[in-house]
Amino acid sequence: MPDISKLERQIGYEFKDKTLLETALTHSSYTGEHQLGYDKNNERLEFIGDAYVDAVVGTRLFEIMKESHEGALSKFRADVVCETSLAEAAKEINLGDYLRLGKGEAAGGGSNKASILSDAFEALMGAIYIDGGYESCSRIILTLLETKIQMAAEGRLSRDFKTRLQEKVQEKDKTAAIEYRTVKEEGPDHNKIFTVEVTINGNICGRGTGSSKARAEQAAASDALSKGV
């Protein structure tokens, strides 16, 4: 594993308990390959981090969007804490460089997978909460996500790629058939990764992965848009 003190400097937080940080950076594929206990991978910390990222982002949106109703706040929070957004934040701190992955996952480019990066980001926030408390956790979440929170509040962070793809395709052909099909499911029931392809009139135009079929469909639509469909 690379020098994790560099990551600590990058996020502006030094862990008192370094094992928490190491656990946050350990994927289940690594613990499975090395026959380590379930508590040695980052899934439990991800569970904690998910809750606190939601809470901190929601509170910040509540503060700056004083005239917005609950439905709008929920939508904008979802834009910030979605898999794509958190994976982007993880890439900004080079989080993938520090992950411990199984050999197969590493060979398959796991350090760049949005699902793995977003989960690791949440696990890292969970580890900071346990190690340093809510104030430290909140400060770092806001440092890393404030720009995205502001963009969401201004309506500039919409992540509904499926709608955008449909609108773009139908601008050219109102009768075009857009279909999403799941082509692969990997992992145990509690931690599945889905791979989805999107087709337009039967032609494969995009492919994406995610921790749910809905997220994988959004990733596939995003892939299609990035290719200029």
Secondary structure, 3 states (H helix, E strand, C coil): CCCHHHHHHHHCCCCCCHHHHHHHCECHHHHHHCCCCHHHCCHHHHHHHHHHHHHHHHHHHHHHCCCCCHHHHHHHHHHHHCHHHHHHHHHHCCHHHHCECCHHHHHCCHHHCHHHHHHHHHHHHHHHHHHHCHHHHHHHHHHHHHHHHHHHHCCCCCCCHHHHHHHHHHHHCCCCCEEEEEEEEECCHHHCEEEEEEEECCEEEEEEEECCHHHHHHHHHHHHHHCCC
